[in-house]
Amino acid sequence: MADLSITATDVVAGSSARTTTGTAGETITAGQPVYLDAATARYKRTLHTGSTTAVAVGIALHGAANGQPLTIQTGGALTLSAVMTAGEIYAVSANAGGICPCGDLGAGDYTTVLGVAASTSSLVMGIVVGGVAHG
């Protein structure tokens, strides 16, 4: 899979951003999709497994070490330094904390849509958890 190459310092919430805060449960980098670990009540990097406990809830807006405060964007426009294709749907990838085009997901991969690229640098977030593996 070809994950987006995101420069952490260029991840910026848009004016329509919806955010939440919490505590990192591991080292998180800006631009990584995260889930809330129910056992620890901390955010961790997610990947496209079939797990119902590791479902993406947003994208980290800044870096944080384990135990540090973390702000997560859950919806609205998000500027990423990555080069995206306008109109492309982006999803959680097989790599923990990665984002890839939906077309890169393969057989057995579970789809969690993160949003649609409004331009080459802006993602309109709208998380949709498919819960079903590709055939």
mmCIF file of the C-alpha atoms, coordinates in Angstrom:
data_MODEL
# 
_entry.id   MODEL 
# 
loop_
_atom_site.group_PDB 
_atom_site.id 
_atom_site.type_symbol 
_atom_site.label_atom_id 
_atom_site.label_alt_id 
_atom_site.label_comp_id 
_atom_site.label_asym_id 
_atom_site.label_entity_id 
_atom_site.label_seq_id 
_atom_site.pdbx_PDB_ins_code 
_atom_site.Cartn_x 
_atom_site.Cartn_y 
_atom_site.Cartn_z 
_atom_site.occupancy 
_atom_site.B_iso_or_equiv 
_atom_site.pdbx_formal_charge 
_atom_site.auth_seq_id 
_atom_site.auth_comp_id 
_atom_site.auth_asym_id 
_atom_site.auth_atom_id 
_atom_site.pdbx_PDB_model_num 
ATOM 1   C CA . MET A 1 1   ? 0.000   0.000  0.000  1.00 0.00 ? 1   MET A CA 1 
ATOM 2   C CA . ALA A 1 2   ? 1.123   3.513  -0.753 1.00 0.00 ? 2   ALA A CA 1 
ATOM 3   C CA . ASP A 1 3   ? 0.462   5.490  2.403  1.00 0.00 ? 3   ASP A CA 1 
ATOM 4   C CA . LEU A 1 4   ? 0.355   9.264  2.268  1.00 0.00 ? 4   LEU A CA 1 
ATOM 5   C CA . SER A 1 5   ? 3.655   10.873 3.165  1.00 0.00 ? 5   SER A CA 1 
ATOM 6   C CA . ILE A 1 6   ? 2.636   13.448 5.771  1.00 0.00 ? 6   ILE A CA 1 
ATOM 7   C CA . THR A 1 7   ? 4.902   16.137 7.197  1.00 0.00 ? 7   THR A CA 1 
ATOM 8   C CA . ALA A 1 8   ? 3.809   16.372 10.831 1.00 0.00 ? 8   ALA A CA 1 
ATOM 9   C CA . THR A 1 9   ? 4.483   20.106 11.108 1.00 0.00 ? 9   THR A CA 1 
ATOM 10  C CA . ASP A 1 10  ? 2.055   20.788 8.229  1.00 0.00 ? 10  ASP A CA 1 
ATOM 11  C CA . VAL A 1 11  ? -1.029  19.124 9.736  1.00 0.00 ? 11  VAL A CA 1 
ATOM 12  C CA . VAL A 1 12  ? -3.533  21.957 10.348 1.00 0.00 ? 12  VAL A CA 1 
ATOM 13  C CA . ALA A 1 13  ? -7.166  21.850 11.431 1.00 0.00 ? 13  ALA A CA 1 
ATOM 14  C CA . GLY A 1 14  ? -9.523  23.761 9.147  1.00 0.00 ? 14  GLY A CA 1 
ATOM 15  C CA . SER A 1 15  ? -12.064 26.329 10.334 1.00 0.00 ? 15  SER A CA 1 
ATOM 16  C CA . SER A 1 16  ? -14.800 23.648 10.254 1.00 0.00 ? 16  SER A CA 1 
ATOM 17  C CA . ALA A 1 17  ? -12.773 21.187 12.349 1.00 0.00 ? 17  ALA A CA 1 
ATOM 18  C CA . ARG A 1 18  ? -14.436 19.199 15.114 1.00 0.00 ? 18  ARG A CA 1 
ATOM 19  C CA . THR A 1 19  ? -11.945 18.102 17.748 1.00 0.00 ? 19  THR A CA 1 
ATOM 20  C CA . THR A 1 20  ? -11.644 16.222 21.008 1.00 0.00 ? 20  THR A CA 1 
ATOM 21  C CA . THR A 1 21  ? -8.828  15.815 23.489 1.00 0.00 ? 21  THR A CA 1 
ATOM 22  C CA . GLY A 1 22  ? -7.427  12.938 25.470 1.00 0.00 ? 22  GLY A CA 1 
ATOM 23  C CA . THR A 1 23  ? -4.207  11.199 26.422 1.00 0.00 ? 23  THR A CA 1 
ATOM 24  C CA . ALA A 1 24  ? -1.816  9.357  24.103 1.00 0.00 ? 24  ALA A CA 1 
ATOM 25  C CA . GLY A 1 25  ? -1.319  5.667  24.885 1.00 0.00 ? 25  GLY A CA 1 
ATOM 26  C CA . GLU A 1 26  ? 1.844   5.438  22.775 1.00 0.00 ? 26  GLU A CA 1 
ATOM 27  C CA . THR A 1 27  ? 3.962   7.804  20.692 1.00 0.00 ? 27  THR A CA 1 
ATOM 28  C CA . ILE A 1 28  ? 1.667   9.509  18.171 1.00 0.00 ? 28  ILE A CA 1 
ATOM 29  C CA . THR A 1 29  ? 2.697   11.721 15.247 1.00 0.00 ? 29  THR A CA 1 
ATOM 30  C CA . ALA A 1 30  ? 0.550   14.491 13.771 1.00 0.00 ? 30  ALA A CA 1 
ATOM 31  C CA . GLY A 1 31  ? -1.528  13.168 10.875 1.00 0.00 ? 31  GLY A CA 1 
ATOM 32  C CA . GLN A 1 32  ? -1.936  9.625  12.193 1.00 0.00 ? 32  GLN A CA 1 
ATOM 33  C CA . PRO A 1 33  ? -5.401  8.071  12.560 1.00 0.00 ? 33  PRO A CA 1 
ATOM 34  C CA . VAL A 1 34  ? -6.083  6.994  16.130 1.00 0.00 ? 34  VAL A CA 1 
ATOM 35  C CA . TYR A 1 35  ? -8.553  4.923  18.149 1.00 0.00 ? 35  TYR A CA 1 
ATOM 36  C CA . LEU A 1 36  ? -9.511  5.075  21.809 1.00 0.00 ? 36  LEU A CA 1 
ATOM 37  C CA . ASP A 1 37  ? -8.278  2.011  23.704 1.00 0.00 ? 37  ASP A CA 1 
ATOM 38  C CA . ALA A 1 38  ? -11.154 1.209  26.070 1.00 0.00 ? 38  ALA A CA 1 
ATOM 39  C CA . ALA A 1 39  ? -8.912  -0.722 28.471 1.00 0.00 ? 39  ALA A CA 1 
ATOM 40  C CA . THR A 1 40  ? -6.582  2.239  29.094 1.00 0.00 ? 40  THR A CA 1 
ATOM 41  C CA . ALA A 1 41  ? -8.781  5.209  28.001 1.00 0.00 ? 41  ALA A CA 1 
ATOM 42  C CA . ARG A 1 42  ? -5.852  6.391  25.858 1.00 0.00 ? 42  ARG A CA 1 
ATOM 43  C CA . TYR A 1 43  ? -5.480  7.037  22.137 1.00 0.00 ? 43  TYR A CA 1 
ATOM 44  C CA . LYS A 1 44  ? -3.343  4.743  19.987 1.00 0.00 ? 44  LYS A CA 1 
ATOM 45  C CA . ARG A 1 45  ? -2.495  4.480  16.271 1.00 0.00 ? 45  ARG A CA 1 
ATOM 46  C CA . THR A 1 46  ? -5.029  2.424  14.358 1.00 0.00 ? 46  THR A CA 1 
ATOM 47  C CA . LEU A 1 47  ? -4.837  0.122  11.345 1.00 0.00 ? 47  LEU A CA 1 
ATOM 48  C CA . HIS A 1 48  ? -7.412  -1.593 9.143  1.00 0.00 ? 48  HIS A CA 1 
ATOM 49  C CA . THR A 1 49  ? -7.887  -4.819 11.092 1.00 0.00 ? 49  THR A CA 1 
ATOM 50  C CA . GLY A 1 50  ? -11.304 -6.329 11.672 1.00 0.00 ? 50  GLY A CA 1 
ATOM 51  C CA . SER A 1 51  ? -11.074 -5.465 15.353 1.00 0.00 ? 51  SER A CA 1 
ATOM 52  C CA . THR A 1 52  ? -14.116 -3.683 16.695 1.00 0.00 ? 52  THR A CA 1 
ATOM 53  C CA . THR A 1 53  ? -11.998 -2.319 19.546 1.00 0.00 ? 53  THR A CA 1 
ATOM 54  C CA . ALA A 1 54  ? -9.442  -0.477 17.388 1.00 0.00 ? 54  ALA A CA 1 
ATOM 55  C CA . VAL A 1 55  ? -11.734 1.556  15.129 1.00 0.00 ? 55  VAL A CA 1 
ATOM 56  C CA . ALA A 1 56  ? -10.452 4.983  14.067 1.00 0.00 ? 56  ALA A CA 1 
ATOM 57  C CA . VAL A 1 57  ? -12.129 7.934  15.764 1.00 0.00 ? 57  VAL A CA 1 
ATOM 58  C CA . GLY A 1 58  ? -10.007 10.726 14.320 1.00 0.00 ? 58  GLY A CA 1 
ATOM 59  C CA . ILE A 1 59  ? -6.630  12.034 13.186 1.00 0.00 ? 59  ILE A CA 1 
ATOM 60  C CA . ALA A 1 60  ? -3.997  13.430 15.569 1.00 0.00 ? 60  ALA A CA 1 
ATOM 61  C CA . LEU A 1 61  ? -3.380  17.164 15.160 1.00 0.00 ? 61  LEU A CA 1 
ATOM 62  C CA . HIS A 1 62  ? 0.020   17.127 16.862 1.00 0.00 ? 62  HIS A CA 1 
ATOM 63  C CA . GLY A 1 63  ? 2.568   14.699 18.201 1.00 0.00 ? 63  GLY A CA 1 
ATOM 64  C CA . ALA A 1 64  ? 2.452   13.296 21.722 1.00 0.00 ? 64  ALA A CA 1 
ATOM 65  C CA . ALA A 1 65  ? 4.413   10.764 23.745 1.00 0.00 ? 65  ALA A CA 1 
ATOM 66  C CA . ASN A 1 66  ? 2.764   8.056  25.838 1.00 0.00 ? 66  ASN A CA 1 
ATOM 67  C CA . GLY A 1 67  ? 0.861   9.708  28.691 1.00 0.00 ? 67  GLY A CA 1 
ATOM 68  C CA . GLN A 1 68  ? 0.880   13.196 27.131 1.00 0.00 ? 68  GLN A CA 1 
ATOM 69  C CA . PRO A 1 69  ? -2.180  15.273 26.109 1.00 0.00 ? 69  PRO A CA 1 
ATOM 70  C CA . LEU A 1 70  ? -3.416  14.785 22.538 1.00 0.00 ? 70  LEU A CA 1 
ATOM 71  C CA . THR A 1 71  ? -5.869  16.696 20.339 1.00 0.00 ? 71  THR A CA 1 
ATOM 72  C CA . ILE A 1 72  ? -7.714  14.674 17.706 1.00 0.00 ? 72  ILE A CA 1 
ATOM 73  C CA . GLN A 1 73  ? -9.720  15.970 14.767 1.00 0.00 ? 73  GLN A CA 1 
ATOM 74  C CA . THR A 1 74  ? -12.924 13.975 14.321 1.00 0.00 ? 74  THR A CA 1 
ATOM 75  C CA . GLY A 1 75  ? -14.557 15.834 11.429 1.00 0.00 ? 75  GLY A CA 1 
ATOM 76  C CA . GLY A 1 76  ? -14.394 18.849 9.136  1.00 0.00 ? 76  GLY A CA 1 
ATOM 77  C CA . ALA A 1 77  ? -11.593 20.058 6.881  1.00 0.00 ? 77  ALA A CA 1 
ATOM 78  C CA . LEU A 1 78  ? -8.019  19.019 7.633  1.00 0.00 ? 78  LEU A CA 1 
ATOM 79  C CA . THR A 1 79  ? -4.947  20.305 5.802  1.00 0.00 ? 79  THR A CA 1 
ATOM 80  C CA . LEU A 1 80  ? -2.228  17.699 5.280  1.00 0.00 ? 80  LEU A CA 1 
ATOM 81  C CA . SER A 1 81  ? 1.119   18.274 3.597  1.00 0.00 ? 81  SER A CA 1 
ATOM 82  C CA . ALA A 1 82  ? 0.616   15.025 1.680  1.00 0.00 ? 82  ALA A CA 1 
ATOM 83  C CA . VAL A 1 83  ? -0.147  15.120 -2.024 1.00 0.00 ? 83  VAL A CA 1 
ATOM 84  C CA . MET A 1 84  ? -3.671  13.753 -2.421 1.00 0.00 ? 84  MET A CA 1 
ATOM 85  C CA . THR A 1 85  ? -5.909  13.374 -5.457 1.00 0.00 ? 85  THR A CA 1 
ATOM 86  C CA . ALA A 1 86  ? -8.964  15.635 -5.337 1.00 0.00 ? 86  ALA A CA 1 
ATOM 87  C CA . GLY A 1 87  ? -12.120 13.509 -5.116 1.00 0.00 ? 87  GLY A CA 1 
ATOM 88  C CA . GLU A 1 88  ? -10.243 10.419 -3.894 1.00 0.00 ? 88  GLU A CA 1 
ATOM 89  C CA . ILE A 1 89  ? -11.558 8.585  -0.835 1.00 0.00 ? 89  ILE A CA 1 
ATOM 90  C CA . TYR A 1 90  ? -8.909  7.988  1.847  1.00 0.00 ? 90  TYR A CA 1 
ATOM 91  C CA . ALA A 1 91  ? -8.934  5.246  4.474  1.00 0.00 ? 91  ALA A CA 1 
ATOM 92  C CA . VAL A 1 92  ? -7.005  3.739  7.358  1.00 0.00 ? 92  VAL A CA 1 
ATOM 93  C CA . SER A 1 93  ? -4.152  1.650  5.933  1.00 0.00 ? 93  SER A CA 1 
ATOM 94  C CA . ALA A 1 94  ? -2.574  -1.657 6.932  1.00 0.00 ? 94  ALA A CA 1 
ATOM 95  C CA . ASN A 1 95  ? 0.267   0.266  8.574  1.00 0.00 ? 95  ASN A CA 1 
ATOM 96  C CA . ALA A 1 96  ? -0.476  1.509  12.094 1.00 0.00 ? 96  ALA A CA 1 
ATOM 97  C CA . GLY A 1 97  ? -1.140  5.240  11.857 1.00 0.00 ? 97  GLY A CA 1 
ATOM 98  C CA . GLY A 1 98  ? -1.151  5.229  8.046  1.00 0.00 ? 98  GLY A CA 1 
ATOM 99  C CA . ILE A 1 99  ? -3.611  6.738  5.556  1.00 0.00 ? 99  ILE A CA 1 
ATOM 100 C CA . CYS A 1 100 ? -4.040  5.344  2.043  1.00 0.00 ? 100 CYS A CA 1 
ATOM 101 C CA . PRO A 1 101 ? -6.391  5.685  -0.942 1.00 0.00 ? 101 PRO A CA 1 
ATOM 102 C CA . CYS A 1 102 ? -9.308  3.233  -0.638 1.00 0.00 ? 102 CYS A CA 1 
ATOM 103 C CA . GLY A 1 103 ? -8.226  1.699  -3.932 1.00 0.00 ? 103 GLY A CA 1 
ATOM 104 C CA . ASP A 1 104 ? -5.061  0.438  -2.246 1.00 0.00 ? 104 ASP A CA 1 
ATOM 105 C CA . LEU A 1 105 ? -6.995  -1.809 0.141  1.00 0.00 ? 105 LEU A CA 1 
ATOM 106 C CA . GLY A 1 106 ? -6.923  -5.476 -0.828 1.00 0.00 ? 106 GLY A CA 1 
ATOM 107 C CA . ALA A 1 107 ? -8.673  -8.746 -0.109 1.00 0.00 ? 107 ALA A CA 1 
ATOM 108 C CA . GLY A 1 108 ? -9.234  -9.234 3.607  1.00 0.00 ? 108 GLY A CA 1 
ATOM 109 C CA . ASP A 1 109 ? -8.654  -5.559 4.434  1.00 0.00 ? 109 ASP A CA 1 
ATOM 110 C CA . TYR A 1 110 ? -11.339 -3.818 6.486  1.00 0.00 ? 110 TYR A CA 1 
ATOM 111 C CA . THR A 1 111 ? -12.409 -0.396 5.242  1.00 0.00 ? 111 THR A CA 1 
ATOM 112 C CA . THR A 1 112 ? -12.583 2.585  7.556  1.00 0.00 ? 112 THR A CA 1 
ATOM 113 C CA . VAL A 1 113 ? -13.063 5.714  5.469  1.00 0.00 ? 113 VAL A CA 1 
ATOM 114 C CA . LEU A 1 114 ? -11.413 8.826  6.897  1.00 0.00 ? 114 LEU A CA 1 
ATOM 115 C CA . GLY A 1 115 ? -12.651 11.293 4.303  1.00 0.00 ? 115 GLY A CA 1 
ATOM 116 C CA . VAL A 1 116 ? -12.538 12.655 0.778  1.00 0.00 ? 116 VAL A CA 1 
ATOM 117 C CA . ALA A 1 117 ? -9.814  14.895 -0.635 1.00 0.00 ? 117 ALA A CA 1 
ATOM 118 C CA . ALA A 1 118 ? -11.282 18.297 -1.484 1.00 0.00 ? 118 ALA A CA 1 
ATOM 119 C CA . SER A 1 119 ? -7.967  19.302 -3.063 1.00 0.00 ? 119 SER A CA 1 
ATOM 120 C CA . THR A 1 120 ? -4.405  18.054 -3.249 1.00 0.00 ? 120 THR A CA 1 
ATOM 121 C CA . SER A 1 121 ? -3.812  19.120 0.375  1.00 0.00 ? 121 SER A CA 1 
ATOM 122 C CA . SER A 1 122 ? -7.223  19.204 2.102  1.00 0.00 ? 122 SER A CA 1 
ATOM 123 C CA . LEU A 1 123 ? -9.152  16.219 3.449  1.00 0.00 ? 123 LEU A CA 1 
ATOM 124 C CA . VAL A 1 124 ? -12.821 16.634 4.349  1.00 0.00 ? 124 VAL A CA 1 
ATOM 125 C CA . MET A 1 125 ? -13.138 14.200 7.229  1.00 0.00 ? 125 MET A CA 1 
ATOM 126 C CA . GLY A 1 126 ? -16.145 11.960 7.644  1.00 0.00 ? 126 GLY A CA 1 
ATOM 127 C CA . ILE A 1 127 ? -15.270 8.681  9.335  1.00 0.00 ? 127 ILE A CA 1 
ATOM 128 C CA . VAL A 1 128 ? -17.270 5.693  8.136  1.00 0.00 ? 128 VAL A CA 1 
ATOM 129 C CA . VAL A 1 129 ? -16.518 2.276  9.602  1.00 0.00 ? 129 VAL A CA 1 
ATOM 130 C CA . GLY A 1 130 ? -17.412 -0.421 7.076  1.00 0.00 ? 130 GLY A CA 1 
ATOM 131 C CA . GLY A 1 131 ? -16.895 -3.377 9.400  1.00 0.00 ? 131 GLY A CA 1 
ATOM 132 C CA . VAL A 1 132 ? -16.588 -5.742 6.440  1.00 0.00 ? 132 VAL A CA 1 
ATOM 133 C CA . ALA A 1 133 ? -13.496 -7.202 4.768  1.00 0.00 ? 133 ALA A CA 1 
ATOM 134 C CA . HIS A 1 134 ? -12.876 -6.777 1.025  1.00 0.00 ? 134 HIS A CA 1 
ATOM 135 C CA . GLY A 1 135 ? -13.614 -9.908 -0.967 1.00 0.00 ? 135 GLY A CA 1 
# 
